[in-house]
């Protein structure tokens, strides 16, 4: 069942309750799987690199892609040869492949998935690889591209590969959904799985009324540091990132917005936050493969609403057909994941400290 359909069901408690028996079965499978890894660490493979796993405990978007860009940039500044490993959700080719070799893009979103292509564009000096087997793609990153630091995108549940840091992203606006596990709710694991986290990043903290209640529940399961982060709008770009416009470029203009991401409503809140007036909004499922027919309909909606242009997320822009010549222009909002206030320095210091401990341990000193 598509996530977009489930999301509508989760908003209605009575409908969610119908799926509750399946959630019990799903939860039992997750419990047994995690217990198996806890009992037998030999099932976990290690690679000769500093590994950071980014993930979440709910389905839907929490900003893992821009978070990977932020962390990748930080590791690069520490002099590391960084690589990013992704599953490549929605791609047509299933073999392990390099999306970028750290100097040029090698394939497109149909073959690699939208997020790996976007990562390759935003981190042009970082190799990006896709594959269901992260051990295999990790070895390729180390042996072929000389990577000594790897970021595993969406890998909190991918326990067969060892990691030095588990970073868990939580949406501060709606941390646990209705509190139930799949398929009756959005939880991929119980909240107790936060005990495996080395740090928790509260995404969209600026859009939440308060983060204190969420922090209190997190503290029930882990004493790992909690950092607050925001999705900071940076600039408007044409699809594919080929041209940038200043953030105030659309001030005073009416736009028609659309998005096919994990939480489309968060895009609307971001637009409101920068003062963009939306004449209408169309929501699609996460990773929606846009067709020419979709775009013709969107252009019609924009025209009928009196909007002067279409706006969407940068990830959606990757999936727009390149041959489309729209009757109204399309602009994609580029956002940057960054820590909030004092947490900016705190997170940097914490990450560098953990990296130094890893380096000292690898050199034979005591951890």
N, C-alpha and C positions, 0 to 999 in steps of 0.2 A: 504494500500500500504506500503511495507517495507520501513524503513527509508533509507536503502542503495539506493533504487531506487529513492526516493525523493531527496536525496543528489545530485545525478547526474542531476536531473531535475533542482534543484535550481542553479546549475552552469550556466544554459542556460536561460537567461532572457525571451526569447520568449516562451519557454516551461512553465516556471513558470507562465507567464501571463495567460495561459489557465486555471490555477487553481485559479486565482484571485477572481472570484465570490464566490468560496467556502471559501476563506479566509475571505471575508466580512461577510459571515454567521457565520463562526467560531468566528470571532472577536466580533460579536454582542452577541453571546452566552456567551463568556468570560466576556464581559462588564456587562451583566445582572447578571451573577453569582456573580461577585465581588461586584456589587452594592447591591445585596441582603445581603451579609455578612456585608457590611459597614452600611446598614440601621438597621440591626437586629443582634446585637452582642450576643443575647441570643442563637443563633444557634451555637455559638462557645463553646465547652466544655473545661473545665480546669481540669488538673490533679495536684495532690500534689507533684510536682517536678519542678526542674529548667529545662525548655525545650528550646532546640536550634534546629531550623529548618534549614537544609541545602538544598539549591535548586538552580535552575537557571531559566532563562526565555527563554532558547532555548532548543531544543531537542539535544541529543548527549552528549558526555562526556566532562565534565569540571573538573573532578578530585574529585567528591563528595566522593567517597570511601576513597581515601587516606586523604582527608580533614577530614573526620569523624574519621579516626585513629588518626590524629594529635590532634584534639579537644578532643577526648575521653581520650587520654593520658594526656592532660593538665588538664582536670577536675579530673582525677584520682589523679594527683599530688596535687590537692587541697583537697584531702581527701573525695571526693564524691563517692557514689556508682552509677556508670554510667551504663546505658542501652542504646542500640541502637534499634530503630524501623525502619523496612524497609518493603516495599511492597512485595519484593521478586519477581522481574520481571522474567517471564519465568518459574516459578516453576509449577510443576504438581499438587500439593496439594493446595487447596484454603482456608483451615481453618487456623485460627491463631495458630501459634506454636512457640516454642522456638527452635532456631537453636543451641544456646549454652547457658548453664546455668552459664557461668562465670568460669567454671572449665574444661569442656569437650565439644566436638562437639557432638551434638545429632542427626544430620541428614546430608544429602548430598545435592549437588547442584541441583539435579533433583527435590527434594522435596522442597527445600528452595530457590533456585536461586543462581547464582554464587557470587554476591556481598555480601550477608549475610554470606555465608560460608567463603569468603576471610576475611571479617571483624572479624569473629570469630577466624580465625587463627592468624591474626595480633594483635588482642586484646584478648588474651586468658582468661583474668580475667574479661571480660565484657560480661554480658548476651546480646544476640542478638535475637530479635524476629521478625517474619514476619507475616503480615496480612494486608488485604485491609483496615480494620477498625483500624486506629491508636489509637483511644480512647480505644478500647478493648485491643489491644496489650500493650498499655501504662499502663492500669490498671493492667494487668497481670505482667508487669515488676515491678510495685510498690508493689503489694500485694504479689507476689510469690518470687521475688528476692530482695525486699527491696531497689529498686533503688530510689534515690532522685535527679538524674539528667538524662535527656533523650535527646538523639540526634535523630532527625527525619530525616532520609535519604530521599532526593528527595521529600521535603514536602513544598516547597514554595507555590505551588498551592493547598495544602491540608489544606484548611482554616477552617475546622470544629473542629480543635483542637487548643487551645490557645498556644502560644509560647512566651517565654520571649525575645528571640532573633531570628531575621530572617537574616541569612547569605546567601547572593546571590553570587554564583560563576559565573564569566564571563570569557570566553576564550579570553585572550588579543590578540591572533593572529587573530581571526575571531569572534569578539564580537557578531554581530547581523546577520551574514550570508548576504543574499541579502536584509535584512531589512523588509521582508514581514512575515506575520503570516501564520501559518499552514492552508492548505497544500501547499500554494505557496512559503512558506519560512519556516525557522526553528524556528521562534518565537512562543513560547507557550503563551505568553502574550505580550502586547505592552510594549515598553521600559518605558513608564510612570509608569508601575507597580513597578518600582524601588523605588517609594515613600514609599513602605511598608518595605523596607530594613533597618535593623539596622546597617549593614556593608556590604560592597562589597569587594569580594576577586577576584583580577585579576589573574587568573591562567595562567601559562606558560608565565609570564611577560618577562622572559629572552629570549623567542623565538620571541617576537614582536619587530618590528622595533622601535616603540615608543608607549607608553601608554597614551600620553598626549591628543590625540584626543578622545580616549575612556573616559578618565577622564572628559573631557569637556562636553561630552554628558551626562554622569552620573550626573554631577553637575546641569544639567537642571532640574532634577527630584528629587534629594535628596542631603542633606548635610551630609548624613551618612559618616563615615570614609571609605576611600578606602585603601586597603592593597594589595601590590603586592606579589605574591607567585610564586614558581617554583616547577616543578616536578623533584626532585633530584634523579637520579639513585643511588642505594645503593649497590646492589649485584645481582648476578645471583643465581637462585634457580632451583632445579629440580621441575617438576610439582607436586603440592601439598605442596611445601615448605619444602620437607623432607631433603634437603641438600643444603648448600650454597657454592657458589664459589665467589672469589674476583672479583671486577668489571673489572680488567684488564685480567681476565681469557681468554677472546676471542681475545685479542690483536694479530693482525697479521693473524687471521684466517678468511676465507670467510664464511659467513653464509647466510641462506635463511630465511627470516623473514615472519611472517604472523600475522594477528591480526583481531579480530572481536569485536571492541569497537566503541564508538561513533564517534571518529575522528581517524581512523587508521593512517592517514598521520602524526599525532603528534608523533606516536610511531617511525616512520621512522626518523623524525627530532631528536628525542631523541637518537636514535642509532647513527646517524651522529655526534651528539654532543659529544658522548663518543668515537668516532673514530672506530666504528664497520663498517666493509666493507660488504655491502649486495650484494650478487650475484643475488638476486631476491626478490620479495615481492608479497604476495597474500593477498588481502583484502576480509574480510567477513563482513556480517551485524552484528550489535551490538547484543551481547548475542547469537551468532551463536552456535547451539548445534553440536559439532563436532562428526562426525561418523567415524567408522573405514575406510570407503572409502575415506573420506576427508584426513585422515592421511596417507593412502597409497599413495594418489596423491601428498601430500606434500613431503613425503619421496622421491618420484620419481623426483619431481622438484628439490629438494636439490641435489640429486645424479647427475642429468643431468646438473645442473649449476656448478658443481664442489665444492659446499659448503660442509663444514665438519660437519655442524650441523644445526638444526632448532632453531630459537629463536622467542619468542612471549612475550606477556604481562603476568603478574602474574594472572590477571583475566581470561585470555584465558586458562591458565594452569589448572585452576579449572575445566574447562569444557572438558578437554581431557579424553578419556576413560582410566580408570586405568589399564585395561588388556592389553593395547597396548605395544608391545615390539618393538620399532622402530629400523630400520636398521641404523639410524643415531641418535645421542643424541639430546634431546630437552632441552633448557634452557629458563627460564622465567625471565624477568627483573623485579626486585622489585624496586619500586620507593617510595620516601617519599615526601609528600606534606609539604613544609615549607615556611615560610615567607622570603622575600628577604631583605637582608641588615638590615637597622634600623627598618624595619617593623616587624622584629621578636620580638623585645622587646616591640614595640608599641602595637602589637596585644595582646601579653600576658598581658600587663598592662591594656589594655582596657577590655579584657575578665574578668580578676580578679575584676576589678572595677564594672562591671555590675553584676557579681556574688555577690559581697559584698552588693551592693544596694538591690538586690533581697532578700538576707538573712536578712538585716536590716528591710526591709519592712515586711517580714514574721514574724519577731519578734515583730512587732507592732510599730516600729519607723517610722518616716516620710521618704518617698522615696526620 
